[in-house]
Amino acid sequence: MSGTVRQEGSYAIVCLGGEIDLHSSPEARKLILGCLQEGKPTLVDLSGVAYIDSSGVASLVEGFQLARQRQLDFGLVGVSPAALNVLKLARLDKVFPIYASVQEGVASAK
């Protein structure tokens, strides 16, 4: 898994790629929760994700819950087909705000 964080205005953009599984999901969790703990609204870019398992999804859910507790915007961006299939199976595509692009995600909160 690859993971980076960049700023876009007031938003933290967490870009994840590759396979998010039991081995790599703690790193994804750390990146996501770190941004939220700093008080930054956060968008998670999943466009480069080839595979995500339940532990990776759990990291996303934990980020979503922390964002709600802290009243911060949180959403998913550019969700890859592989990740979207998993989210649909868990019916989480109805829970997470999902945007086609970072720009759409940032604009929707304004």
N, C-alpha and C positions, 0 to 999 in steps of 0.2 A: 504494500500500500504506500502511496505517496500522499503527503498532506502538507499544505502550506496555508498561511493566513495572510491576507492583504486587506488594506483599508479601501473603502469606496464611500467617501463622505463620512458619515458617522457610523457606517456599517462595517462590521468585520465580515469578510468573505472567507469561509473555510473551504478550500478546494481539496477534495479528496479524489483519489484515483486508484486504479488497480483493484485488488481484491480486499474487501473489508470482511475479515473473518475473526474467529476466536483469537487468533494470534495477533492481529493488527487492530482490532477494535478498541483496545485500551488507549492506543495512540490517537485514534479518531475522537474518542470520548474526551481525552485530555485537551485536544485542540478546541473542540466545541465548547466544553464547559469552561475552559480558560477564558474565552472571549466573553461569555455571558457573565462570569464572575467579575470581570472587569467593567461590567455594566454596559457592554456594547450590544446593540441590536445585531443579530447574526443571521446570515444566509449561508447555507451549506450547499456548495456546488458539487453535484453528483454526476456531472456530465462525463467524467472520465472513469466512472466505476464500472468494472467488468463483472463484478460479483459482490453480493452483500448477503451475509447470513443473519440469523436471528440476533447474534451478539452485536452486529453492526447496527441493526434496526433498533436494538435496545439503547444504543448510544444516542441515536437520533431522538428517540422518545424521551430519554432523560434530559437532553438539551431542550426539547419542547416544553417539558414540565418546568424546568428551571427558568426558562424564559417567561412562562406564564406567571410563576411566583414573583419574579422580579419586574413584571410588567414591561418586558422587552419584546420587540418584534423578533420573530424567528420564522424561517421558511426554508424550503428546499428549492434549488435552482437547477435547471437543465438536467433533470433526472434522466439518467440513461435508461434505455429499454430494460436492461437486466435488473436494475434497481427498482424501476417502476413495477415490474412484474411481481417482485417480492412485496412491495408496499401494497399492491392491489390484493394479493393473496391474504394479507393481514388486515385488509380494509383500511389501512392507514393513509391511503391516497385521499380519503375523505376527511382525515384529521389534520394532516399537515397542509399549510399553505404551500402550493407548488407553483412556481413561476418558470416561464420559458427562459428568462434571462435575468442577470443581476440587475440590469436597469429597470426591468418590470417589477422586480421585488422591491427595490428601493422606492420606486415611484408609487407603488400601491400603499405604502405606509404614510404617504404625505397627505 
